[in-house]
Amino acid sequence: MTPLAQLIPAKDLEPLILLPGMMCDARLFAPQIALFSGVRAVHCAPIGQADNMADIARDVLANAPPYFALAGLSMGGIVAMEIVRQAPERVRRLCLMDTNHRAETAERQALREPQIDAVRGGQLYSVMRDEMKPNYLVDSDRKPAILDTCMDMAEALGAGIFENQSRALQKRRDQTDTLKSFTGQTLVLCGRHDLLCPVSRHEEMRALLPNAALAVIENAGHLPTLEQPDATNGFMTHWLNN
């Protein structure tokens, strides 16, 4: 558990904006919201109302305070990088979790088309289940409950959000230059066993950023916020308070 003294807010504490992964909502960050909302404003922003990263980022910025700490996981991290590209002066500190700064490959773009067609045909549940089961989580006692939560989130968001987010991911830009130019304090965090966004990709991002630390969460895959919440919260607490 995080010592209480570490949670005492400093003067001018930034609000924290959380950006969830694809087909996820605030439940992805339930342990972080429970911890941090007692000492700072915490907002989980939706990221599925447009089919391109630029508009998604603009929507988050339009509803955000003048400055903030920003944390995103997976697709949320990709949106976070676009926010930094558009408005770096508003982002006081940045946390990129289990994400990817590179543009999507042509092969991965092509793989999304049959998924989109299947979801349009009413197969959202099976598409999400088949994508998630082999790729998202390490084996643990928590895995069945986390998978159930993920499926509940996906079904609540629905097919339209799935297509919007898939298109936005297909068309996303490379954010190498964005990371090179961002000087705010940054935490790059990932699960040791993330198959979608491996540790090596996070090492690349850490090397690009002028002021970054890397945290690798043991016994976690693509969703360390839920798989290993205490470890994730500990690293995020240090990032927010230093």
N, C-alpha and C positions, 0 to 999 in steps of 0.2 A: 504493500500500500504506500501511496505517496504521503510523506510527512506533511501535516497540516501547515507547518510554517512555510513550506514551499508554495502554498496556494494563496498566501496573503497577497492581495493585489497591490501593485505599485501605483504611484501617481500616474495619471494619464494612460491607464491600461487600455490597450487596443481591444476593440471588439474582435471576436473570432468568427470568421466565415468558413464553414465547412462545405465542401463540394463532393457529393457522393459519386460512386462509380456508376457504370452503365446499369440501368434498370434497378437502381437502388434509391432509397430515400433516407430520411434522418435515422432510421433504425440501424443503418450501417455504423453510425457513430454514437449509438446509445450509451456506451460506457464513457465516452469522452464528453458528451453533453452532460451526463450526470455529474461528472467530476468538475468540469470547468464552468458550468453555468452558475455555480454558486458565487463565483468571484469576478465574472466578466460577462458581458453580453455575448451570447452565442447564437448564431443563425445558420441553419442548413438551407442552402439555396437550391432550388430545382434547376436541372440542367437539360430539360428535354423539350422545351417549347419552340426550338428552331432546329433546322437541319444543317447548320454550319457553326463552326466554333466561334467565329467573329461575332455573330449575333447572340449566341448564348452568353459570351463574355460581356457583351454590351448590356444585356438584360440584367446580369448579376451586378454590374457596376451601377446601373441606373437605380437599383434598389439597395445599394450598399451605403454605409456611412462614409464620411470623407476619407478616412484612412482606417486600416484594419490589418489584422493578422489573417493569413489565408492558408488553408490546408485542404488539399484535394487528394482523393485516392482513385487510382486507375483513370477512367475518363475524367473524373473530377480533377485529377492532377493535370491533365491535358488542358482542360478549361482554365485552370489556375495559371498555367504558363501563358495562355492567350491573354488573360487579364493582365498579367505582368507586361506583356508586349504592348498592350493598349494603354495602360495607366500605371507604370512602375512607381510613380510618385505616391500612389495611394496605398501601396502594399508595404507595410512596415517590416513584415517578416513572412517567410514562405515555408510551407511544409509540403513536400512532394512525396506521396506514398504509393508504392507499387504501380508505377506509371511509366511512361515512355515519351521522351522528348522528340523522337523521330517521326517523320511522316509515315503514313501507312504504306506498306509495300503493295505492288500491283497484285501479288498473289493473295495477300490478305483481303484486299479490296474485292477481288473476285469471289472469295469464299463467303463474303457477306450477302451476295445476291440470292443464293438459294435460301439462306436463312430469312431474308426479308420476304421472299415469296411464300415461304412456309408460314411465317407469322401472319401475313395478310390472309392466308387460308385458314386461320384459326388455330395454328399449332404453336402458339407462344410458349405454353407450358413445356412441351416436349423439346423445343429448340433451347430454351434456357436450361432445362434439366440436362440435356446431352452436352451442352457447352460447359456447364458448371461442374458436374460430377467428376470428370477426369482432370480438371484444370485448376480449380479454385482453392481447394482446402487440403491441408494435411489430415491424415487419419488421427482422430482423437475422440474422446468422449463427447466433445462439443460439436463434432461435425454434423450429425443428423439434425440437431436443433438449428444450427447456423444455416444449413441448406434449406430447411423449412422456412426460415425467416427470409432468405433470399428469394425463394419462390413466391412467398407472400408479397414481397415488395414488387417483384416483376409483374405479377398478376394485377396488383393494384394500379400500376402505372399504365399497363396496356400496350396494345399493338402499335398505336400511333407514336408513342414515345419511343418504342423500340426502333421504328423506322427512322424517326428523326435522329436519334443518337447514332444509329448505324451509318447514316449518310454523313453526319458531322465527323465521325471517326474516319470514314473513307477519304474525306476531302481535307483533312487537317494538314497544316503546314509543319515543316521542320522548325523546331524552336531552339536550335543550337545557339544562334546569335542572341536570342532573348536571354538564355541562361548566362551566357558570357557577360552580358551587360548588367545583370541584376546584382547589386551590391548589398542588399539587405540580408540579415541573418537567415540562413536557410537550413532546414533539416531535410535530408533525403533518407527516407525510411522504407524498408521492405521486409517481407517475410523471407527467411532463408530458403524456403522451398517453393517460391513463387515461380510457376511454370510459364505464366503469361508474360511477366515482366521480370526477368531474372536479376540476380544480384549484380551481374556484370553491367547491365544497363544503368543501374543506379550508381555504380562506380564511375561510369562515364559522366553522368549528370553532376555528381559531386566534383569531378575534376574540372568541369566547365564553369561551375559557379565560383565566384571569387571569395565567398564567405559562407562555406557550407560544411556541415558535418554529416557523416553517414552512420545510420543505425540499422543493423540487420537483426531482425527479431527471430530468435530461435523457435523451432517447433511451430512455425506459421507458414502459410502459403500466401495467397493473393489478398486475404482479408485479415491482416493482423489486428485491426481495430476490434474485431469480434473474436478472433482465434486466441489472441494473447493480449487482452485489454490492459492488464496491469503493466506489462512491459512497454506497450505502446504509450500508455498514459505517462509513464515515467519519463520517456524521451521527450514527449510533447511538453510536459511540464517544464523541463529544463530549457527547451527551445523558447517557450513563451516567456519565461521569467529571467532570461539572461540576454 
